[in-house]
Amino acid sequence: MKKLSIVFFVVIALVFSSYSVLEKEKSISNFKLKSATNNHWVSLSDFKGAKGFVVVFTCNKCPMAKFYSKRLNQMDMKYKKLGVPVLAINSMDTLAYAEESFKLMQKKAKKDQFSFPYLQDKKQTIAKEFKATHTPQAFVIWKNEIGKFVIKYHGAIDDNAGEPDQIKHHFLTDALDELVQNKEVSTPKSESFGCRIYFRGEKQKMD
């Protein structure tokens, strides 16, 4: 009887320990934003059976972000078949930057032939939840054992924006490949560079 009691308490301890680890990971709540790609409202819950999402904060103006349109299309075409679609989010302050308007987002989505939703975070609440700081900045969120989407990777898409044939580290797709294979992400964070996201009310402006 004593042995059974010990086993019971060990199992309970392991369960709560695992739950605590899951809860420590930053979780992202469901959100709903309008897409400039097709003028529809899009939420995480629309994607039934999704294992996770590639979420990239980007914008119309940023020179660094402009390099990645083709690569994001390629990622979306590959990984959405595996249950991991791409979502691009523009969280720039449209009151400060007229070039980040929804109308011009629509123009960019059409010009770059986006295969994925290009969402407007007009109130900048989603950028704040992710703690996004600039464009382009990539995140991978993954559904955990208790059904929440948690951040498994954040940082750069890769290590060479302007010369895709010279890329040495494919940070984002490496993380995706590991997660799809049920492995831990070996590099969960990397440094990314681009144009800063200034939140409404801040005095500084993007260069």
Disulfide bonds with the S-S distance in Angstrom:
none
